[in-house]
Amino acid sequence: MLAIFAPTAAKAEFTVCNQTLDVVNLAVGQQVEDAFRTEGWWTVGANQCVNVIREELGNRYIYVYATDVFGHPILSGSTDMCVERRRFTIRGIGECWQRGHIAAAFYEVDTREQARWTLFLSGRGP
């Protein structure tokens, strides 16, 4: 999956734009107070955008997990965090299976400490 990152002047603070021809399901992770938290799911149609974090970004790194409609990952990530099959908010990223969650490899987005950021998903790589 090819992803292009760029700061944005839009009102939303972390936005994901799906520039593919497929519907994408998204989960995000970030540091909240003293622990990581993951949340999902947002469904983003082809050529649409969704605001996933609505306040100014307080973290340099935001983590994104994206799947196609069949549940296959479409971003190649290396940071293990927890997800669920249905809408979720999970505190903590360790021992996903032992806590009854699903482990997933999230993609790390470096926002360069900007208050606002847009992630563009744009087509599948080799």
PyRosetta script that sets phi, psi and omega in degrees:
from pyrosetta import init, pose_from_sequence

init()
pose = pose_from_sequence("MLAIFAPTAAKAEFTVCNQTLDVVNLAVGQQVEDAFRTEGWWTVGANQCVNVIREELGNRYIYVYATDVFGHPILSGSTDMCVERRRFTIRGIGECWQRGHIAAAFYEVDTREQARWTLFLSGRGP")
pose.set_psi(1, 127.9)
pose.set_omega(1, 177.2)
pose.set_phi(2, -91.4)
pose.set_psi(2, 129.1)
pose.set_omega(2, 179.6)
pose.set_phi(3, -126.3)
pose.set_psi(3, 139.2)
pose.set_omega(3, 178.0)
pose.set_phi(4, -119.1)
pose.set_psi(4, 133.7)
pose.set_omega(4, -177.4)
pose.set_phi(5, -115.4)
pose.set_psi(5, 139.1)
pose.set_omega(5, 177.4)
pose.set_phi(6, -157.0)
pose.set_psi(6, 142.4)
pose.set_omega(6, 174.4)
pose.set_phi(7, -66.6)
pose.set_psi(7, 155.9)
pose.set_omega(7, -178.0)
pose.set_phi(8, -136.3)
pose.set_psi(8, 153.3)
pose.set_omega(8, 178.3)
pose.set_phi(9, -97.4)
pose.set_psi(9, 7.4)
pose.set_omega(9, -179.7)
pose.set_phi(10, -64.8)
pose.set_psi(10, 161.9)
pose.set_omega(10, -178.2)
pose.set_phi(11, -67.5)
pose.set_psi(11, -37.1)
pose.set_omega(11, 179.1)
pose.set_phi(12, -65.0)
pose.set_psi(12, 149.6)
pose.set_omega(12, -174.8)
pose.set_phi(13, -93.7)
pose.set_psi(13, -36.6)
pose.set_omega(13, 170.9)
pose.set_phi(14, -135.2)
pose.set_psi(14, 113.3)
pose.set_omega(14, -175.5)
pose.set_phi(15, -119.2)
pose.set_psi(15, 142.7)
pose.set_omega(15, 173.5)
pose.set_phi(16, -117.5)
pose.set_psi(16, 126.1)
pose.set_omega(16, 178.5)
pose.set_phi(17, -110.7)
pose.set_psi(17, 126.7)
pose.set_omega(17, -179.3)
pose.set_phi(18, -95.3)
pose.set_psi(18, 103.9)
pose.set_omega(18, 179.2)
pose.set_phi(19, -99.6)
pose.set_psi(19, 22.0)
pose.set_omega(19, 177.5)
pose.set_phi(20, -97.7)
pose.set_psi(20, 179.1)
pose.set_omega(20, 177.3)
pose.set_phi(21, -94.2)
pose.set_psi(21, 1.8)
pose.set_omega(21, -177.0)
pose.set_phi(22, -109.2)
pose.set_psi(22, 155.4)
pose.set_omega(22, 169.8)
pose.set_phi(23, -75.3)
pose.set_psi(23, 138.3)
pose.set_omega(23, -177.7)
pose.set_phi(24, -122.8)
pose.set_psi(24, 138.9)
pose.set_omega(24, 173.5)
pose.set_phi(25, -107.0)
pose.set_psi(25, 133.0)
pose.set_omega(25, -173.5)
pose.set_phi(26, -121.4)
pose.set_psi(26, 145.7)
pose.set_omega(26, 167.3)
pose.set_phi(27, -130.7)
pose.set_psi(27, 149.7)
pose.set_omega(27, 178.9)
pose.set_phi(28, -128.4)
pose.set_psi(28, 152.5)
pose.set_omega(28, 175.9)
pose.set_phi(29, -132.6)
pose.set_psi(29, 146.2)
pose.set_omega(29, 176.9)
pose.set_phi(30, -161.0)
pose.set_psi(30, 161.2)
pose.set_omega(30, 175.9)
pose.set_phi(31, -74.1)
pose.set_psi(31, 127.5)
pose.set_omega(31, 176.6)
pose.set_phi(32, -129.0)
pose.set_psi(32, 115.5)
pose.set_omega(32, -174.1)
pose.set_phi(33, 55.1)
pose.set_psi(33, -115.0)
pose.set_omega(33, -173.3)
pose.set_phi(34, -104.2)
pose.set_psi(34, 12.0)
pose.set_omega(34, -178.6)
pose.set_phi(35, -149.3)
pose.set_psi(35, 159.7)
pose.set_omega(35, 173.4)
pose.set_phi(36, -78.3)
pose.set_psi(36, 149.1)
pose.set_omega(36, 176.6)
pose.set_phi(37, -134.9)
pose.set_psi(37, 136.5)
pose.set_omega(37, 174.1)
pose.set_phi(38, -113.5)
pose.set_psi(38, 147.8)
pose.set_omega(38, 179.1)
pose.set_phi(39, -141.6)
pose.set_psi(39, 148.3)
pose.set_omega(39, 177.1)
pose.set_phi(40, -169.3)
pose.set_psi(40, 168.6)
pose.set_omega(40, 3.0)
pose.set_phi(41, -116.1)
pose.set_psi(41, 147.5)
pose.set_omega(41, 168.7)
pose.set_phi(42, -113.6)
pose.set_psi(42, 136.2)
pose.set_omega(42, 176.7)
pose.set_phi(43, -105.6)
pose.set_psi(43, 125.9)
pose.set_omega(43, -176.6)
pose.set_phi(44, -120.8)
pose.set_psi(44, 117.6)
pose.set_omega(44, 177.8)
pose.set_phi(45, -70.8)
pose.set_psi(45, 167.9)
pose.set_omega(45, 177.5)
pose.set_phi(46, -58.3)
pose.set_psi(46, 135.1)
pose.set_omega(46, 179.1)
pose.set_phi(47, 57.5)
pose.set_psi(47, 36.1)
pose.set_omega(47, 176.0)
pose.set_phi(48, -127.5)
pose.set_psi(48, 164.3)
pose.set_omega(48, 178.6)
pose.set_phi(49, -124.8)
pose.set_psi(49, 155.1)
pose.set_omega(49, 176.5)
pose.set_phi(50, -138.9)
pose.set_psi(50, 140.0)
pose.set_omega(50, 176.3)
pose.set_phi(51, -88.8)
pose.set_psi(51, 113.0)
pose.set_omega(51, -176.8)
pose.set_phi(52, -99.7)
pose.set_psi(52, -25.0)
pose.set_omega(52, 173.0)
pose.set_phi(53, -127.8)
pose.set_psi(53, 120.3)
pose.set_omega(53, -172.0)
pose.set_phi(54, -97.1)
pose.set_psi(54, -8.9)
pose.set_omega(54, 176.7)
pose.set_phi(55, -103.6)
pose.set_psi(55, 163.9)
pose.set_omega(55, 178.0)
pose.set_phi(56, -56.9)
pose.set_psi(56, 142.3)
pose.set_omega(56, -176.9)
pose.set_phi(57, -69.8)
pose.set_psi(57, 132.2)
pose.set_omega(57, 176.8)
pose.set_phi(58, -109.0)
pose.set_psi(58, -3.8)
pose.set_omega(58, -179.1)
pose.set_phi(59, -118.6)
pose.set_psi(59, 140.7)
pose.set_omega(59, 175.5)
pose.set_phi(60, -69.4)
pose.set_psi(60, -35.6)
pose.set_omega(60, -175.8)
pose.set_phi(61, -110.5)
pose.set_psi(61, 129.8)
pose.set_omega(61, 173.2)
pose.set_phi(62, -119.0)
pose.set_psi(62, 142.2)
pose.set_omega(62, -175.6)
pose.set_phi(63, -113.2)
pose.set_psi(63, 133.7)
pose.set_omega(63, -175.4)
pose.set_phi(64, -126.5)
pose.set_psi(64, 134.9)
pose.set_omega(64, 172.9)
pose.set_phi(65, -121.6)
pose.set_psi(65, 123.8)
pose.set_omega(65, -177.0)
pose.set_phi(66, -127.8)
pose.set_psi(66, 136.5)
pose.set_omega(66, 178.2)
pose.set_phi(67, -129.6)
pose.set_psi(67, 160.2)
pose.set_omega(67, 171.3)
pose.set_phi(68, -82.7)
pose.set_psi(68, -177.9)
pose.set_omega(68, -176.5)
pose.set_phi(69, -66.6)
pose.set_psi(69, -14.3)
pose.set_omega(69, 178.7)
pose.set_phi(70, -93.9)
pose.set_psi(70, 0.5)
pose.set_omega(70, 179.5)
pose.set_phi(71, 86.8)
pose.set_psi(71, 7.6)
pose.set_omega(71, 179.0)
pose.set_phi(72, -83.6)
pose.set_psi(72, 130.1)
pose.set_omega(72, 178.8)
pose.set_phi(73, -59.6)
pose.set_psi(73, 141.5)
pose.set_omega(73, 179.0)
pose.set_phi(74, -120.4)
pose.set_psi(74, 0.1)
pose.set_omega(74, 171.6)
pose.set_phi(75, -119.4)
pose.set_psi(75, 140.0)
pose.set_omega(75, 179.6)
pose.set_phi(76, -93.1)
pose.set_psi(76, 102.8)
pose.set_omega(76, -178.2)
pose.set_phi(77, -113.3)
pose.set_psi(77, 168.2)
pose.set_omega(77, -178.8)
pose.set_phi(78, -134.4)
pose.set_psi(78, 7.3)
pose.set_omega(78, 179.6)
pose.set_phi(79, -106.5)
pose.set_psi(79, 110.9)
pose.set_omega(79, -178.2)
pose.set_phi(80, -74.5)
pose.set_psi(80, 127.1)
pose.set_omega(80, 176.4)
pose.set_phi(81, -140.9)
pose.set_psi(81, 175.2)
pose.set_omega(81, -174.0)
pose.set_phi(82, -103.9)
pose.set_psi(82, 144.0)
pose.set_omega(82, 173.7)
pose.set_phi(83, -135.3)
pose.set_psi(83, 172.9)
pose.set_omega(83, 173.9)
pose.set_phi(84, -130.2)
pose.set_psi(84, 167.1)
pose.set_omega(84, 178.3)
pose.set_phi(85, -73.1)
pose.set_psi(85, -32.1)
pose.set_omega(85, 179.5)
pose.set_phi(86, -111.5)
pose.set_psi(86, 177.6)
pose.set_omega(86, -178.9)
pose.set_phi(87, -48.7)
pose.set_psi(87, 138.7)
pose.set_omega(87, -174.4)
pose.set_phi(88, -153.6)
pose.set_psi(88, 158.9)
pose.set_omega(88, 163.6)
pose.set_phi(89, -137.3)
pose.set_psi(89, 122.0)
pose.set_omega(89, -176.3)
pose.set_phi(90, -125.9)
pose.set_psi(90, 128.1)
pose.set_omega(90, 175.9)
pose.set_phi(91, -93.7)
pose.set_psi(91, 128.8)
pose.set_omega(91, -179.3)
pose.set_phi(92, 91.5)
pose.set_psi(92, 149.7)
pose.set_omega(92, -176.6)
pose.set_phi(93, -120.4)
pose.set_psi(93, -3.8)
pose.set_omega(93, -177.5)
pose.set_phi(94, -90.2)
pose.set_psi(94, 156.5)
pose.set_omega(94, 174.8)
pose.set_phi(95, 49.8)
pose.set_psi(95, 48.7)
pose.set_omega(95, -177.5)
pose.set_phi(96, -55.5)
pose.set_psi(96, -52.6)
pose.set_omega(96, -176.4)
pose.set_phi(97, -62.1)
pose.set_psi(97, -42.3)
pose.set_omega(97, -178.2)
pose.set_phi(98, -65.1)
pose.set_psi(98, -28.1)
pose.set_omega(98, 179.4)
pose.set_phi(99, -91.9)
pose.set_psi(99, 5.6)
pose.set_omega(99, 176.9)
pose.set_phi(100, 87.3)
pose.set_psi(100, 14.8)
pose.set_omega(100, 179.4)
pose.set_phi(101, -107.2)
pose.set_psi(101, -178.2)
pose.set_omega(101, 178.3)
pose.set_phi(102, -110.7)
pose.set_psi(102, 130.7)
pose.set_omega(102, 176.9)
pose.set_phi(103, -80.5)
pose.set_psi(103, 136.1)
pose.set_omega(103, 179.7)
pose.set_phi(104, -140.2)
pose.set_psi(104, 146.7)
pose.set_omega(104, -179.8)
pose.set_phi(105, -90.6)
pose.set_psi(105, 106.1)
pose.set_omega(105, -179.1)
pose.set_phi(106, -85.2)
pose.set_psi(106, 148.6)
pose.set_omega(106, 178.2)
pose.set_phi(107, -90.8)
pose.set_psi(107, 130.2)
pose.set_omega(107, -179.4)
pose.set_phi(108, -85.5)
pose.set_psi(108, 125.6)
pose.set_omega(108, 177.3)
pose.set_phi(109, -108.4)
pose.set_psi(109, 119.9)
pose.set_omega(109, 177.0)
pose.set_phi(110, -89.2)
pose.set_psi(110, 108.5)
pose.set_omega(110, -177.9)
pose.set_phi(111, -85.1)
pose.set_psi(111, 1.2)
pose.set_omega(111, 178.4)
pose.set_phi(112, 57.2)
pose.set_psi(112, 31.0)
pose.set_omega(112, 178.3)
pose.set_phi(113, 62.5)
pose.set_psi(113, 25.6)
pose.set_omega(113, 174.9)
pose.set_phi(114, -78.2)
pose.set_psi(114, 153.9)
pose.set_omega(114, 178.7)
pose.set_phi(115, -78.3)
pose.set_psi(115, -22.8)
pose.set_omega(115, -178.2)
pose.set_phi(116, -136.0)
pose.set_psi(116, 145.0)
pose.set_omega(116, -178.3)
pose.set_phi(117, -153.9)
pose.set_psi(117, 144.3)
pose.set_omega(117, 173.7)
pose.set_phi(118, -122.9)
pose.set_psi(118, 131.7)
pose.set_omega(118, 176.1)
pose.set_phi(119, -104.6)
pose.set_psi(119, 125.7)
pose.set_omega(119, 178.6)
pose.set_phi(120, -105.5)
pose.set_psi(120, 121.4)
pose.set_omega(120, 173.4)
pose.set_phi(121, -94.3)
pose.set_psi(121, 121.5)
pose.set_omega(121, -171.5)
pose.set_phi(122, -138.5)
pose.set_psi(122, 75.8)
pose.set_omega(122, 172.2)
pose.set_phi(123, 88.5)
pose.set_psi(123, 159.9)
pose.set_omega(123, -178.2)
pose.set_phi(124, -91.2)
pose.set_psi(124, 138.6)
pose.set_omega(124, 176.8)
pose.set_phi(125, -89.3)
pose.set_psi(125, -179.9)
pose.set_omega(125, 179.7)
pose.set_phi(126, -67.0)
pose.dump_pdb("model.pdb")
